Amino acid sequence: MPMKTYPLLFIITLICLSACKNKNQSTRHRIADAMEHNLTSEVLNKWYPQSMDTIDGGFISSFTYDFNPTSNQDKMIVTQARHTWTNAKAALRYPKDDPYKTGARHGFEFLKDVMWDKTYGGFYTLVDKQGNVKGDSSKTAYGNAFGIYALAAYYAMSKDTMALALAKATFYWLEKGSHDPVWKGYYQHLQRNGMPTPRQPNTPSTADTGYKDQNSSIHLLEALTELYQVWPDQLLRERLNEMLLLVRDTIVSPKGYLTLFLYPDWKPVSFVDSAEEVIDRHHFLDHVSFGHDVETAYLMLEASHVLGLHNDTTTLRIAKKMVDHALVNGWDTTVGGFYDEGYYYKDKPGITITHDTKNWWAQAEGLNALLLMADLFPHDDMQYYAKFEMLWKYTDAYLIDHTYGDWYAGGLDKQPEMKTALKGNIWKAIYHHYRSLDNCIQRLRAQE
């Protein structure tokens, strides 16, 4: 039997109910209504059902700014899984709207029949529109994590035991090859058979091959959290707890931001002692990503809750520290929004903002994290709720396309060219802002 758990947002709301019962009620309700309108009338209805590929299966990847299918329609496991997950969640939220239930089933069939490697197991990384494998058939822990994430959500919605069986098979496939029994955690880059791809002496210094990393780690944490709620297996619990501790106690730096890449023994990959030109050339491997930091704060608290770690003050303290670090160092105090990247140069005071753009997913994760912190710490000096309001105003003004629908890939205050950029591609779909809007709406309305 699936383990019964109460939503994290519900528990958090109960904690803060007496403290903020009347405070900001009218504002909370107004923002919830605006978010609901955006979710249903400007986001979900733009993607579904039109993104369903009724000819070749799965979901269409690429859309123009005004939502016309365009150009490259390759299909990546991450995008296909995120669409499947979103439809499964939307089917539970809006049970009378059939397109989501149909979309979730449609996505599951594509994952099962096309993306899954029937010879070696695991999900392929990329196929073309017709489902033919592209590239060298290598795989990633990150992509397979999203496969688990989608399958667990689809099973929770449909009770289709084939979905749960495939989720279990994916978990065991990662356990056999990707999981590190010595240093713990998971290797990201995998061969077709699931074994780790080692870093070679001639591997370019700018490549992440052979490293462990924060991004696959936090999304494995996320996926195992989703799976544990429908399959409370003991080994799965051990791996979920393992990932929570690794992320919280090892990958999060003492200052409160994530180390992006690490050696197999979890020593940080850092270029801080190099010349600035070398640092800049390796910025992909070594910088502060404020969006990932605020996202991880939420994912750690969610995992802790699902594990039943009552009075887990350590995870709460670290999560708050991460959000605070992002607000102090990566927040635009003028119009709001989290910058994309920063760096702690040795010969410069404090942090330097190296990329002052504001991508859509970081702002979505920021909304979710700020409201979470506001309800946990309603009287904190960081003024989380005021920042949440400011970020929503920023999102409404610079990210939401009220004409053609969905969100721009980046804030127009920094990147006005995003107004006519692609609305969809293999890295931009709907999962980040769906989850954020869904969580925020429920939390804002929980006090009604």
N, C-alpha and C positions, 0 to 999 in steps of 0.2 A: 504494500500500500504506500502511495506517496506520502511523504511527511508533510503535515499541515504546518504552515508558517504564516504569520501575519505580516503584511507588507511593512517594510521598514518605515515608510512615510507615515503609516498609521500610528505606529509605536511612538515615533518622534513627535507627532502632533499631540498625542496624549500627554507626553512629558511637559510640553510647553503650554498646554491649553489654559491653565489657570493664570499663567503669567501674561499671556497676550490675548486674552479672550475678547476684549473690546478694542484693543489697540489695532489700528490700521485695518479694521474689518471692512469698511467700505472700499478702501483701496484694494485689499486682497480680492474681494468679490469682483471688482471691476477688471482687475488684471486677469483673473481666472476666466471671465467671460471673453475678454479679448484673445487670450491664448486658445480657448476652445474654438473661437471663430477661425483663428489662423490655422489650427490643426485640421478642422473639418472642411473648411471652405477655401483654404489657400494652400494646403499641403497634401493631405490624403487624397482629396478628390482630383488633384492634378496628376498624381502618380498612378492611382488605381481606379479602374482596371487597365488604363491604357498602356502601362508599362509591361503588362503581361504579354509575353511573346507567344501567341497562339499558334504560330507556325513551327518554330524550332524548340519551344519550351523555355522555361525560366523567365527571366525578366530582361527587357531591353535596357541597355546600359547608358546610352548616350542620347541626350536631349539638348536642343538649342535653348536659348534664353526664353523663348515663347512656347516651349514644350512641343517641339516637333522632333521626331526621331532623326538622327543625323549620323553620318560618317561611321567611325569605328564602333562596331557593336560586339566586340569581344566580351566574354563573360568571365568574371573573376569570382572565385569561391567566396571572397569576402562580401562582395556586392550581392551576389545571389543569396547568401545566407542572411544578410541584413534585411533584404526585402522579405524573405520568408519569415524571419523573426517579427518584423514590423506588422505584417499581415496577421500573424498569429495573435499578437498583442492587441491589435485593433479589433480583431474578431471578438475578443473577450470584452473589450471596452464598449464596442458598438455591436452587440449580438444580432441586431435586426438588419444590419447592413451586410448582405450576402457577399459582396465582392471581396471582403477581407477573408472570410472563411474559404472561399474559392481560391483566392490568391495564395493563401497559406498552403493549401493542398497542392496547388500548381507548383509552388516553389519547392515543396518537399519532394515531389516526383522528379524534378530536375536534379536536385541534390542526390537523390538515390540512384537514378537511372543514368545520369550523365557525368556529374562531377565526381562521383565515387569511383576509385580505381578498383575494378573487380578482380584484378590480378594480384596486386601488392597491397591493397587496402589504402586508406587515407584518401583525402580529397585532393584532386588536381588543383593547381593554382589558377590556371587560365585555359579556357577553351575558346574557339571562335563561335560565331553566332549559331552555327549548325551543331556545335558540340564536339568538334574535333580538337584534340589536345594540342596546345601550342607550346613551343619552347622545348626544354629538355626533360619534361615530366618531373622536375624537382618539385618539392613541396615545402610547406612551412608550418610550424606550430601555430602561428598566428591565424592562418587560413583555416586550419582544422579546429582551432578554438571556436571560430565563428560558426563552423559547421555544427559543433556541439551545442552552441548557444541557440541556434535556430531550431535544431531538432528537439531540444528540451522544451522550448517554448511551444513548438507545434504539438508535441505530445501533451503538454499541459492543457492546450486548447481542445485537441481532437480526441485524445485517449487512443490514438493509433499506435498500437504496440510495435509496429514496424519502425516507427520513428524512434522510439526509445531504444529498440535493439540496435539501430544504426548509431545512435548517440553513444551507447555502451561500447560498440565496436570501435568507434573513433577514439574514445578514452583509452581503451586497451592498446590500440595501435600506437598512440602517443606514449603510453607507458612502456611499451616494448623498445622503442627506438629513441624518441625525443627526450624522455625523462633521464636525468643524470642521477644514478644511484649513489654516487660518491659526494658530489658537491650540491646535489639537489637542484630543483628547478628543471627547466626544459631548454633544450637547444632549439633555436629558431629555424635555421636552414637545414633541410633534410633531403636526402636522396629519395629516389622513387620508392625504395623499400622501407623508408622511414628512419634509416640510420642517419646520424648527424653528418653534415658536410664539414670536414675539418678545414681549418685555416692552413694554407700552405705558405712556404717561405716567399713565393712569388705573388701572393695575394696582394693587390694594391692596398696601400695604407688607408685609402678612403673607403674601402669596402667593409661591410659588416659581417662578411662570411666567417663563421666559426665563433662569433661572439654570442653571448647571451644578451638580452636586452629588456628594457622596461616595457616596451610596447606589447610584445608578445606575452610578457609576464602578467601585465595588468589585465589583458584580455583573456588569458587563461584563467586568471582569478575570477573574472566576470563569468566566463563560460561554466566553470566548475560550480560556481554559486548557483547558476540557473539549473544545472543538472542535478545538484544535490537536493533541490527542492522537490524533484519528482522521483529521485532514486537515491535514498539515504544509505548508500553503500559505505562500508567501513574504510576500504582503500581510498575511495573517492573523498571521504571526509579527511583522511590523512593528507592527501594531496592538496585539498582546498586549504587546510590549516597551514600546510607547508608553504603554499604560495602567499598566503596572507602574511606570514612571518617574514618571508624573504622580501616581499615588497616593502613592508612596513619598517623592518629593522635593518635591511641591507641596501636595497635599491634607493630608498629615500635617503638623501644626504643629510648631514647634521644641520645644514641651514634650512632644510625643509623643501627641497626640490628633488626630482627624480634624476638619478644618474642614467643616462640614456643607454650606454653600452658597457658591457662588463666581460672580463675574461671568464673562462669556465669556472674558475675558483672564486668568482664574484669580485675580483679586484677591478676597480673602475678603469675604463678606457678614458684617459685624460690627456689633453694636449696643453694644459695650462702652463707648463714650463717651456713651451716652444715659442718661437717668434710669432708675432701677430699674424703674419701672412700664412704660416702653417696652421695656426688655430682657425683662421677663416676658411682655409681650404678643407679643413676637416670638420666644419661646423655641423654637418649631418650627424657626426658621431658624438659631438661634445658641445652641448649648449643647454640652456634652461628652456624648457617648453612649458609655459604657464598653463596652456590648455590641458596637457596631460596631467599636470599637478592637481588641478581642481577636479578633473575627472576621477583621478585615483583616490582622492579624499572620499568621494561618494562610494566607489567600488569597495574600498576597504571596510567602510562602515556597513555596507550591505552584506559583505561576506561574514563579518563578525556577528551580525544579527542572525543570519541564516545558520551559522554554526552554533548558535545559542550561547555565545560567550557573554553572559550577563556581567554587568559592571566592568566592561572592557575599557577601562579608562586610558590604557596605553594607546589603543587604536584611535580613540576619540581625540586624545591629545595630539597625536601625529597628524591626523586628518585636519584638525584645526590649524596646526602649524603650517601645513601645506597651503591651505587657502589663504592664511594670513600672509605668507611669503609672497604669494602671487598678487595679492592686493597691494602690498607695500612696494613691491618691485616691478610689477608688470601691468599695473592698472592705469588707464588713461583718466586722469582726474578731471579733464576738461569736458569730454562728452561721454565718458564711460567706455567700457570694453577692455578685454585683456589683450595685450600685445602677443605676438606669436613667439618671439625668441629673445633671449638675453644671454649675457656671458659675464662671468667674473674674471676679468683680466687681472693678472697679478700686480701690474703697475698702475692700475686705475682704481679710484675709490668706488666702493659699492659695486652695483651691477650696471652694465651697459646694455641698453636696448639695441639689439643688432638687427631685428626685423620688427618694425612698428606696425606691420599689417595686422589685421584682426580676422582670422578665418572663421567661418560660420560655426564649425563644430566646437571650437573653444568657447565661443559665446554661449552656445547651447549648454555645454557642460557647466559653464560658469553660472548660468541661471539656476540650474539644478543645485549646484553646490552652495551658492550664496543663500538660497531660500532654506536649504537644509541647515546651514549654520545659523541663520536668523532664528529659526524655530528652536534650535538647541541652545543658543546663547542670545536670547532676546535683548539683554541689557549690556552686551559686550561693547567695548570702546571701538571696535572695528565697524560698528554700525552696518551689519550685514544686510538688514532689510532695506536700508536706504540705498546701498550699493545694488541690491537686487532690482529695486525700482529703476535706478539709473540705467542698469544694463538692459532692462526690458524696453525702456524708452529708446535706447540706442538701437536695439534689435529692430524695433518697430520702424525706426526712421532710416536705418542704414543697411539692414539685412533682409527684411521681408519685402518681397516683390508683390505689392498690392495690385499690380496690373496683370501680370502673367502667372503669378503664383509661385510658391515655394520660397526658399531663401537663396540669396546670392551666395556665391562661394566665399566672398570676403566683403568686409564692410566698405561701403561706397565712400566713406569719409577718407579712407586711405587708398582705395583702389576703385575709382569711378568706372574703370573699364570693365569691372565685373558685372555691370548692368546688362551687358550683351554677351557675357561669357556663357559657356555651357552650364545649364542647370543640372545636368546629370552626366556623370562619367563613371568609370569603374571605381573611383575613389570618392565620389560624391553621390550619395543616395539620400536616405531619409532617417536612418536609425538614430543618429545623435539628437536631432531636434525632435523626433517623435518621442523618444524616451524622456527628454527634458520637459517637453510640454505636458506629456501625460503625468509625470511625477508632480510637476508644479501645480497643475490644475487640481489634482486630487488633494495635494497638501493645502493649497489655498482655500479650498472649499470644505475641508474637513471640519472647520469650526462653524459652519452654517447651522 
